[in-house]
Amino acid sequence: MARVVHEQNVPKRVVHVIGNGDGAPLYLRKPRKGLKLACNQIQFEVPEKWATVMVDFKMMDSLMRYHNGDRSNGLSISGNWVLGYRPKRWMEAKPGFHMAKSNQIREFYTDLPQYTYDRSKGEDMGMGYTNWNCGHMATHYAANRLRAEEIHLYGFDSVFDFNMNSFTDLVLESDRGLMNSQRLSSNWRPIWEHMFKEWPEVKFVFHHTHDKFKIKTQSNVACITYPKSERQLDRPEDVDFDQLGTTE
């Protein structure tokens, strides 16, 4: 007789996306079940991570420097990679490096939602890829490719505060001046709002030290909060999503 599996007994497909912000170590507060995606160069090793997601030329340049023996100015990122449109172009222009790293590349993910750029303002897909940061792409990839039912996000401090600190920026030069300050309010934050609407069946669970979102959220968005003073030490109890507060 065939075994009947009831829907409520089927485990959720959970993906954890670890960003570069100050709150990323909240991921370490307890064991996490599910697939793990890291964004660029994160602060700590993630055993059994599914892939590292990268969207920028600067990451490719640093990886190639390391590969070519420049250990002081390059980075080495272990495990599998999911690369965006710009890294794809980089690899096409550097076929030797592409071949050397082909065993690490899971895929090139070049899907770009139309809400990343505004045609009425004269913006095109090129501007869309500029607005589409690594956290956006990793989260969209989790929903679209990995078919996540629940996505947990750590180190996305700019969704809550005017805080664009990035661990990757400690090892790679990056623009965090006026231009990116404008992108935060005009582009980066609104993209999250569009993504929540694009995937209404997906539960987006942010992890932070408070739950005062600086973006509009809806019923599929929630936040698990942690004491700021004990960010990496406490191990909160499992939280039922249905019991979490949401901000309309």
C-alpha beads as a LAMMPS data file, in Angstrom:
LAMMPS data file: protein, C-alpha beads

248 atoms
247 bonds

1 atom types
1 bond types

-500.0 500.0 xlo xhi
-500.0 500.0 ylo yhi
-500.0 500.0 zlo zhi

Masses

1 110.0

Atoms # bond

1 1 1 0.000 0.000 0.000
2 1 1 1.337 3.427 -0.929
3 1 1 2.213 5.666 1.983
4 1 1 0.049 8.760 2.268
5 1 1 1.969 11.898 3.198
6 1 1 -0.222 14.628 4.598
7 1 1 0.656 18.172 3.579
8 1 1 1.118 19.359 7.148
9 1 1 3.848 16.737 7.654
10 1 1 5.922 17.941 4.711
11 1 1 8.785 20.134 5.993
12 1 1 8.969 23.689 4.745
13 1 1 11.660 24.589 2.264
14 1 1 13.698 27.073 4.285
15 1 1 16.576 29.210 3.003
16 1 1 18.863 31.381 5.140
17 1 1 20.414 34.431 3.447
18 1 1 23.417 35.859 5.306
19 1 1 24.198 39.451 4.415
20 1 1 27.144 41.736 5.131
21 1 1 25.644 44.085 7.716
22 1 1 26.486 44.359 11.404
23 1 1 23.658 42.002 12.324
24 1 1 24.925 39.054 10.285
25 1 1 26.342 37.248 13.382
26 1 1 22.763 36.796 14.607
27 1 1 22.816 33.788 12.304
28 1 1 25.186 32.130 14.807
29 1 1 22.751 32.335 17.678
30 1 1 21.391 28.836 17.127
31 1 1 21.679 25.920 14.686
32 1 1 19.827 26.730 11.457
33 1 1 18.137 24.073 9.357
34 1 1 17.753 24.654 5.650
35 1 1 19.815 25.863 2.707
36 1 1 22.343 28.630 3.345
37 1 1 23.291 31.431 0.949
38 1 1 26.128 33.840 1.780
39 1 1 26.412 37.299 0.216
40 1 1 29.913 38.177 -0.964
41 1 1 32.549 37.915 1.781
42 1 1 30.765 37.396 5.093
43 1 1 32.255 37.626 8.583
44 1 1 32.402 33.926 9.401
45 1 1 32.454 30.491 7.843
46 1 1 29.138 28.781 7.212
47 1 1 29.534 24.992 7.163
48 1 1 27.543 23.314 4.420
49 1 1 26.567 26.584 2.763
50 1 1 24.734 25.991 -0.489
51 1 1 26.472 28.831 -2.318
52 1 1 28.000 32.278 -2.097
53 1 1 26.128 34.855 -4.179
54 1 1 28.081 37.638 -5.930
55 1 1 26.973 40.474 -8.224
56 1 1 29.955 42.833 -8.595
57 1 1 33.013 43.198 -10.797
58 1 1 35.091 44.038 -7.719
59 1 1 34.510 40.580 -6.258
60 1 1 35.609 38.921 -9.479
61 1 1 38.715 41.093 -9.654
62 1 1 39.656 40.205 -6.085
63 1 1 39.072 36.488 -6.639
64 1 1 41.238 36.545 -9.760
65 1 1 44.007 38.409 -7.925
66 1 1 44.086 35.682 -5.299
67 1 1 43.971 32.967 -7.946
68 1 1 46.966 34.579 -9.656
69 1 1 48.987 34.585 -6.447
70 1 1 48.299 38.075 -5.062
71 1 1 47.236 36.927 -1.605
72 1 1 47.554 40.368 0.004
73 1 1 45.108 42.069 -2.387
74 1 1 42.833 39.186 -3.235
75 1 1 40.089 37.084 -1.699
76 1 1 39.433 33.384 -1.706
77 1 1 35.843 32.209 -1.294
78 1 1 35.348 28.501 -0.814
79 1 1 32.412 26.402 -1.911
80 1 1 29.966 26.950 -4.743
81 1 1 29.109 30.293 -6.316
82 1 1 25.971 31.806 -7.818
83 1 1 27.005 34.730 -10.002
84 1 1 24.980 37.614 -11.363
85 1 1 25.012 39.429 -14.690
86 1 1 28.179 41.467 -14.139
87 1 1 30.263 38.492 -12.968
88 1 1 28.955 36.630 -16.028
89 1 1 30.309 39.378 -18.271
90 1 1 33.590 39.290 -16.345
91 1 1 33.947 35.560 -16.848
92 1 1 33.195 35.880 -20.562
93 1 1 36.067 38.371 -20.839
94 1 1 38.399 36.166 -18.736
95 1 1 37.895 32.652 -20.167
96 1 1 40.996 31.260 -18.459
97 1 1 39.768 32.272 -15.026
98 1 1 36.267 31.095 -15.922
99 1 1 37.588 27.657 -16.809
100 1 1 39.704 27.486 -13.647
101 1 1 36.671 28.241 -11.463
102 1 1 33.994 26.449 -13.465
103 1 1 33.762 23.686 -10.857
104 1 1 32.666 26.262 -8.244
105 1 1 30.038 28.030 -10.362
106 1 1 26.589 26.558 -9.751
107 1 1 25.025 28.947 -12.230
108 1 1 24.809 32.479 -13.572
109 1 1 21.624 34.060 -12.318
110 1 1 20.714 37.000 -14.536
111 1 1 16.985 37.338 -13.853
112 1 1 16.203 41.020 -13.309
113 1 1 12.716 42.136 -12.219
114 1 1 11.363 45.177 -14.022
115 1 1 10.817 46.946 -10.707
116 1 1 14.586 47.432 -10.357
117 1 1 14.538 50.326 -12.816
118 1 1 12.107 53.039 -13.875
119 1 1 11.694 53.513 -17.626
120 1 1 9.748 56.740 -17.047
121 1 1 12.950 58.237 -15.643
122 1 1 15.003 57.037 -18.584
123 1 1 16.472 54.116 -16.663
124 1 1 17.319 50.858 -18.412
125 1 1 18.420 47.360 -17.422
126 1 1 21.958 48.632 -16.841
127 1 1 20.653 50.879 -14.079
128 1 1 18.553 47.974 -12.843
129 1 1 21.670 45.869 -12.317
130 1 1 23.228 48.814 -10.456
131 1 1 20.225 49.010 -8.135
132 1 1 20.111 45.196 -7.732
133 1 1 22.473 44.515 -4.848
134 1 1 23.765 41.176 -3.627
135 1 1 21.158 40.814 -0.882
136 1 1 18.346 41.458 -3.340
137 1 1 19.681 38.898 -5.776
138 1 1 20.303 36.227 -3.136
139 1 1 16.780 36.619 -1.753
140 1 1 15.182 36.602 -5.197
141 1 1 17.243 33.549 -6.111
142 1 1 16.034 31.788 -2.962
143 1 1 12.400 32.444 -3.866
144 1 1 12.664 31.895 -7.612
145 1 1 15.249 29.157 -8.097
146 1 1 15.328 27.380 -4.744
147 1 1 11.537 27.611 -4.372
148 1 1 11.833 28.699 -0.754
149 1 1 8.671 28.836 1.299
150 1 1 10.417 30.699 4.099
151 1 1 13.472 32.947 3.799
152 1 1 15.420 34.078 6.860
153 1 1 17.602 37.168 6.450
154 1 1 20.524 38.230 8.651
155 1 1 22.736 41.306 8.358
156 1 1 20.253 43.456 6.437
157 1 1 20.588 46.398 8.808
158 1 1 19.780 49.054 6.198
159 1 1 16.186 47.796 6.099
160 1 1 15.846 48.998 9.702
161 1 1 18.419 51.774 10.159
162 1 1 20.522 54.202 8.165
163 1 1 23.386 51.747 8.440
164 1 1 25.224 50.672 5.319
165 1 1 28.171 49.041 7.086
166 1 1 29.344 46.050 5.091
167 1 1 31.949 43.506 6.107
168 1 1 32.985 43.118 2.468
169 1 1 33.898 46.810 2.454
170 1 1 36.520 46.130 5.127
171 1 1 38.467 44.013 2.656
172 1 1 37.447 45.653 -0.638
173 1 1 37.179 49.343 -1.437
174 1 1 33.585 50.374 -2.043
175 1 1 31.527 53.511 -2.448
176 1 1 29.516 54.242 0.668
177 1 1 29.209 57.966 0.063
178 1 1 26.378 60.239 -1.014
179 1 1 25.500 58.190 -4.109
180 1 1 24.800 55.035 -2.134
181 1 1 22.969 57.023 0.541
182 1 1 20.562 58.159 -2.167
183 1 1 20.245 54.651 -3.557
184 1 1 19.283 53.361 -0.114
185 1 1 16.114 55.429 0.080
186 1 1 15.341 55.743 -3.641
187 1 1 16.181 52.268 -4.927
188 1 1 17.388 49.628 -2.503
189 1 1 14.589 49.860 0.058
190 1 1 11.734 50.070 -2.498
191 1 1 13.051 46.943 -4.228
192 1 1 12.368 44.974 -1.041
193 1 1 8.779 46.207 -1.008
194 1 1 8.291 45.063 -4.599
195 1 1 9.851 41.685 -3.848
196 1 1 7.462 41.021 -0.965
197 1 1 4.593 41.664 -3.368
198 1 1 6.109 39.532 -6.126
199 1 1 6.317 36.526 -3.798
200 1 1 3.236 36.777 -1.523
201 1 1 3.366 33.046 -0.775
202 1 1 6.894 33.292 0.634
203 1 1 7.481 34.196 4.280
204 1 1 10.330 36.715 4.711
205 1 1 11.742 36.624 8.241
206 1 1 14.316 39.270 9.115
207 1 1 16.582 38.919 12.144
208 1 1 17.597 42.143 13.874
209 1 1 17.929 43.899 17.235
210 1 1 14.605 45.717 16.790
211 1 1 11.591 45.445 14.509
212 1 1 11.127 49.062 13.378
213 1 1 11.217 48.591 9.612
214 1 1 12.095 51.567 7.411
215 1 1 10.196 49.965 4.532
216 1 1 6.559 49.089 3.962
217 1 1 5.863 45.484 4.858
218 1 1 2.897 43.181 4.552
219 1 1 1.524 39.994 6.096
220 1 1 4.309 37.780 4.678
221 1 1 7.073 39.816 6.378
222 1 1 8.161 39.547 10.007
223 1 1 11.119 40.131 12.287
224 1 1 12.705 38.093 15.069
225 1 1 14.404 40.427 17.543
226 1 1 17.446 39.842 19.745
227 1 1 19.026 41.746 22.654
228 1 1 21.604 44.116 21.179
229 1 1 24.075 43.677 24.034
230 1 1 24.139 39.894 23.641
231 1 1 23.995 39.720 19.873
232 1 1 26.188 36.660 19.421
233 1 1 25.699 34.909 22.748
234 1 1 22.004 34.310 23.322
235 1 1 20.211 31.418 21.691
236 1 1 16.554 32.386 21.419
237 1 1 13.870 29.742 21.456
238 1 1 12.363 28.641 18.185
239 1 1 9.717 31.123 17.114
240 1 1 6.534 30.163 15.340
241 1 1 6.062 32.478 12.352
242 1 1 2.367 32.789 13.124
243 1 1 3.269 34.276 16.498
244 1 1 5.598 36.917 15.065
245 1 1 4.565 40.541 14.848
246 1 1 4.255 42.099 11.417
247 1 1 4.231 45.716 10.388
248 1 1 1.587 46.843 7.940

Bonds

1 1 1 2
2 1 2 3
3 1 3 4
4 1 4 5
5 1 5 6
6 1 6 7
7 1 7 8
8 1 8 9
9 1 9 10
10 1 10 11
11 1 11 12
12 1 12 13
13 1 13 14
14 1 14 15
15 1 15 16
16 1 16 17
17 1 17 18
18 1 18 19
19 1 19 20
20 1 20 21
21 1 21 22
22 1 22 23
23 1 23 24
24 1 24 25
25 1 25 26
26 1 26 27
27 1 27 28
28 1 28 29
29 1 29 30
30 1 30 31
31 1 31 32
32 1 32 33
33 1 33 34
34 1 34 35
35 1 35 36
36 1 36 37
37 1 37 38
38 1 38 39
39 1 39 40
40 1 40 41
41 1 41 42
42 1 42 43
43 1 43 44
44 1 44 45
45 1 45 46
46 1 46 47
47 1 47 48
48 1 48 49
49 1 49 50
50 1 50 51
51 1 51 52
52 1 52 53
53 1 53 54
54 1 54 55
55 1 55 56
56 1 56 57
57 1 57 58
58 1 58 59
59 1 59 60
60 1 60 61
61 1 61 62
62 1 62 63
63 1 63 64
64 1 64 65
65 1 65 66
66 1 66 67
67 1 67 68
68 1 68 69
69 1 69 70
70 1 70 71
71 1 71 72
72 1 72 73
73 1 73 74
74 1 74 75
75 1 75 76
76 1 76 77
77 1 77 78
78 1 78 79
79 1 79 80
80 1 80 81
81 1 81 82
82 1 82 83
83 1 83 84
84 1 84 85
85 1 85 86
86 1 86 87
87 1 87 88
88 1 88 89
89 1 89 90
90 1 90 91
91 1 91 92
92 1 92 93
93 1 93 94
94 1 94 95
95 1 95 96
96 1 96 97
97 1 97 98
98 1 98 99
99 1 99 100
100 1 100 101
101 1 101 102
102 1 102 103
103 1 103 104
104 1 104 105
105 1 105 106
106 1 106 107
107 1 107 108
108 1 108 109
109 1 109 110
110 1 110 111
111 1 111 112
112 1 112 113
113 1 113 114
114 1 114 115
115 1 115 116
116 1 116 117
117 1 117 118
118 1 118 119
119 1 119 120
120 1 120 121
121 1 121 122
122 1 122 123
123 1 123 124
124 1 124 125
125 1 125 126
126 1 126 127
127 1 127 128
128 1 128 129
129 1 129 130
130 1 130 131
131 1 131 132
132 1 132 133
133 1 133 134
134 1 134 135
135 1 135 136
136 1 136 137
137 1 137 138
138 1 138 139
139 1 139 140
140 1 140 141
141 1 141 142
142 1 142 143
143 1 143 144
144 1 144 145
145 1 145 146
146 1 146 147
147 1 147 148
148 1 148 149
149 1 149 150
150 1 150 151
151 1 151 152
152 1 152 153
153 1 153 154
154 1 154 155
155 1 155 156
156 1 156 157
157 1 157 158
158 1 158 159
159 1 159 160
160 1 160 161
161 1 161 162
162 1 162 163
163 1 163 164
164 1 164 165
165 1 165 166
166 1 166 167
167 1 167 168
168 1 168 169
169 1 169 170
170 1 170 171
171 1 171 172
172 1 172 173
173 1 173 174
174 1 174 175
175 1 175 176
176 1 176 177
177 1 177 178
178 1 178 179
179 1 179 180
180 1 180 181
181 1 181 182
182 1 182 183
183 1 183 184
184 1 184 185
185 1 185 186
186 1 186 187
187 1 187 188
188 1 188 189
189 1 189 190
190 1 190 191
191 1 191 192
192 1 192 193
193 1 193 194
194 1 194 195
195 1 195 196
196 1 196 197
197 1 197 198
198 1 198 199
199 1 199 200
200 1 200 201
201 1 201 202
202 1 202 203
203 1 203 204
204 1 204 205
205 1 205 206
206 1 206 207
207 1 207 208
208 1 208 209
209 1 209 210
210 1 210 211
211 1 211 212
212 1 212 213
213 1 213 214
214 1 214 215
215 1 215 216
216 1 216 217
217 1 217 218
218 1 218 219
219 1 219 220
220 1 220 221
221 1 221 222
222 1 222 223
223 1 223 224
224 1 224 225
225 1 225 226
226 1 226 227
227 1 227 228
228 1 228 229
229 1 229 230
230 1 230 231
231 1 231 232
232 1 232 233
233 1 233 234
234 1 234 235
235 1 235 236
236 1 236 237
237 1 237 238
238 1 238 239
239 1 239 240
240 1 240 241
241 1 241 242
242 1 242 243
243 1 243 244
244 1 244 245
245 1 245 246
246 1 246 247
247 1 247 248
